[in-house]
Amino acid sequence: MQLPQISIQSQNAMIGLNIKNAKLSIDSGPAKQTIKQPEAELQINVEPGKLTIDQSKALADVGIIPVDQSVKKMAQEAMQTAIQGSKKRRHQGDQLMKIENGGNRIAQIAKQNGERPMKQFNIGWIPSLDGVKFDYQPARVDIKAKANEPIIRTEQTKNQFQYRPGGVEVYLKQKNWLEIDFTNMKFVGNHFEMDL
């Protein structure tokens, strides 16, 4: 005996999705910055050093003296020479007045006037230890510096946005179907019979 059988096969419907993601792009340019550095202000004042050399004593030691002192000294020496010359002439005049007393007075006076004393040579000048005096005043330097702060300017760049919207597309990826099969089944109607 064969039992009736029913076989059912089916397939579900499947949908597919095409998804397009949204896209956002942000373009942020760099900020614009300018920096200006003014030069520092520098002021230098220099008072030069002063060196004073006083060699008047050393010069006086060798006979070099200022004009006013030299004039006075020469005037004194000339006066002494004139006095000595006057005394000599008076003495020689007195001798000539007594020529009658005998003797060779004219020859003696000529010999006195013709002979010159022998000159002596020796070290004429020995410098003194304090003959030259030095006085030094050092230089003075005054430095004033002023630093100027930098000038910084910043300009912000605006952001640029670009947006592309996304989307979802739905489609039927697989259709559904249903299939029914009958085995060993008979349909009995009024006065007839049919195999299914």
C-alpha positions as CSV (number, residue, x, y, z in Angstrom):
1,M,0.0,0.0,0.0
2,Q,1.4,3.4,-1.0
3,L,0.7,6.3,1.3
4,P,-0.1,9.6,-0.1
5,Q,2.8,12.2,0.2
6,I,2.9,15.9,-0.1
7,S,6.3,17.6,-0.7
8,I,6.6,21.4,-0.4
9,Q,9.6,23.4,-1.5
10,S,9.8,27.1,-0.9
11,Q,12.4,29.9,-1.3
12,N,12.2,33.0,0.7
13,A,12.5,36.4,-0.9
14,M,15.7,38.3,-0.3
15,I,16.3,42.0,-0.6
16,G,19.6,43.6,-1.3
17,L,20.8,47.0,-0.1
18,N,23.2,49.3,-1.9
19,I,24.5,51.8,0.7
20,K,26.3,54.9,-0.3
21,N,28.0,56.4,2.7
22,A,27.8,60.1,3.3
23,K,31.0,62.0,2.8
24,L,32.1,65.1,4.7
25,S,35.4,66.8,3.8
26,I,36.8,69.7,5.8
27,D,39.5,71.9,4.2
28,S,41.2,73.9,6.9
29,G,43.9,76.1,5.5
30,P,46.8,77.2,7.6
31,A,46.4,80.5,9.5
32,K,48.3,83.4,8.1
33,Q,50.9,84.8,10.5
34,T,53.3,87.7,10.0
35,I,56.0,88.4,12.5
36,K,57.9,91.7,12.4
37,Q,60.9,92.2,14.7
38,P,61.9,95.8,15.1
39,E,65.6,96.3,15.6
40,A,66.9,96.9,19.1
41,E,67.9,100.4,19.9
42,L,71.5,100.6,21.0
43,Q,73.2,103.8,22.1
44,I,76.8,103.9,23.0
45,N,78.4,107.0,24.5
46,V,82.2,107.0,24.8
47,E,84.2,109.5,26.9
48,P,87.8,108.9,25.7
49,G,90.6,108.2,28.1
50,K,93.0,111.0,28.9
51,L,96.7,110.6,29.2
52,T,98.7,113.5,30.6
53,I,102.6,113.4,30.5
54,D,104.4,116.1,32.4
55,Q,108.0,116.1,31.4
56,S,108.8,119.7,32.4
57,K,111.1,118.6,35.2
58,A,113.1,116.2,32.9
59,L,113.4,119.0,30.3
60,A,114.5,121.5,32.9
61,D,117.2,119.0,34.0
62,V,118.7,119.2,30.5
63,G,118.2,122.9,30.3
64,I,115.0,123.0,28.2
65,I,112.7,125.3,30.1
66,P,109.6,127.3,29.2
67,V,110.1,130.6,27.4
68,D,109.3,132.9,30.3
69,Q,111.7,131.0,32.6
70,S,114.3,130.9,29.9
71,V,114.1,134.7,29.4
72,K,114.5,135.3,33.1
73,K,117.4,133.0,33.4
74,M,119.2,134.5,30.3
75,A,118.5,138.0,31.6
76,Q,120.1,137.0,35.0
77,E,123.1,135.4,33.3
78,A,123.5,138.4,31.0
79,M,123.4,140.7,34.0
80,Q,126.1,138.6,35.8
81,T,128.3,138.5,32.7
82,A,127.9,142.3,32.3
83,I,128.8,142.8,35.9
84,Q,131.8,140.5,35.7
85,G,132.9,142.2,32.4
86,S,132.6,145.6,34.0
87,K,134.7,144.6,36.9
88,K,137.3,143.1,34.6
89,R,137.5,146.3,32.5
90,R,137.7,148.5,35.6
91,H,140.5,146.3,37.0
92,Q,142.4,146.4,33.7
93,G,141.9,150.2,33.5
94,D,143.3,150.5,36.9
95,Q,146.4,148.5,35.8
96,L,146.9,150.7,32.7
97,M,146.7,153.9,34.8
98,K,149.7,152.6,36.9
99,I,151.8,151.8,33.8
100,E,154.3,154.3,34.9
101,N,155.1,152.2,37.9
102,G,156.8,149.7,35.6
103,G,156.1,146.2,34.6
104,N,154.8,144.8,31.4
105,R,151.1,145.7,32.1
106,I,149.9,145.6,28.4
107,A,151.3,142.1,27.8
108,Q,149.7,140.8,31.0
109,I,146.3,142.3,30.0
110,A,146.6,140.8,26.5
111,K,147.5,137.4,27.9
112,Q,144.4,137.6,30.3
113,N,142.1,138.5,27.4
114,G,143.6,136.0,25.0
115,E,143.6,132.9,27.1
116,R,140.4,130.9,27.5
117,P,139.8,128.5,30.3
118,M,140.1,124.8,29.4
119,K,136.7,123.2,29.1
120,Q,136.0,120.1,31.2
121,F,133.9,117.3,29.8
122,N,131.8,115.1,32.0
123,I,128.3,113.6,32.1
124,G,126.3,116.7,32.0
125,W,122.9,115.3,32.8
126,I,121.7,112.5,35.0
127,P,118.0,112.1,34.8
128,S,116.0,112.3,38.0
129,L,113.7,109.5,38.9
130,D,110.7,111.6,39.1
131,G,111.5,113.7,36.0
132,V,108.4,112.5,34.0
133,K,105.0,112.3,35.6
134,F,102.1,110.4,34.1
135,D,98.4,110.9,34.8
136,Y,95.8,108.6,33.2
137,Q,92.1,108.9,33.4
138,P,90.5,105.8,31.9
139,A,87.8,106.0,29.2
140,R,84.2,105.7,30.2
141,V,81.7,103.8,28.1
142,D,78.0,104.1,28.7
143,I,75.8,101.6,26.8
144,K,72.0,101.8,26.7
145,A,70.1,99.1,25.0
146,K,66.4,98.9,24.5
147,A,64.8,95.7,23.1
148,N,61.7,96.1,21.0
149,E,59.0,93.4,21.3
150,P,58.1,91.5,18.1
151,I,54.8,92.5,16.3
152,I,52.8,89.4,15.6
153,R,49.7,89.4,13.5
154,T,47.6,86.3,13.0
155,E,44.7,86.0,10.5
156,Q,42.5,83.0,10.8
157,T,41.6,81.0,7.6
158,K,37.9,80.0,7.4
159,N,37.1,76.3,7.2
160,Q,35.6,75.0,3.9
161,F,33.0,72.2,4.3
162,Q,31.9,69.9,1.5
163,Y,29.1,67.4,2.2
164,R,27.9,64.7,-0.2
165,P,24.8,63.0,1.2
166,G,24.6,59.2,1.4
167,G,21.7,57.0,0.4
168,V,20.3,53.5,0.6
169,E,19.0,51.7,-2.5
170,V,16.8,48.6,-1.8
171,Y,16.3,46.0,-4.5
172,L,15.0,42.4,-4.7
173,K,17.9,40.2,-4.7
174,Q,16.0,36.9,-4.8
175,K,12.4,36.2,-5.6
176,N,10.3,34.0,-3.4
177,W,8.5,30.9,-4.7
178,L,6.5,27.9,-3.4
179,E,6.3,24.5,-5.0
180,I,3.9,21.7,-3.8
181,D,4.1,18.1,-5.1
182,F,1.6,15.3,-4.4
183,T,2.5,11.6,-4.6
184,N,0.1,8.7,-4.4
185,M,-2.9,10.9,-4.0
186,K,-6.2,10.5,-5.8
187,F,-9.1,12.9,-6.0
188,V,-12.4,11.1,-6.0
189,G,-15.3,13.1,-7.3
190,N,-18.9,12.2,-8.4
191,H,-18.6,9.2,-10.6
192,F,-14.9,9.9,-11.4
193,E,-11.4,9.5,-9.9
194,M,-8.2,11.5,-10.7
195,D,-4.5,11.0,-9.7
196,L,-2.8,14.0,-8.4
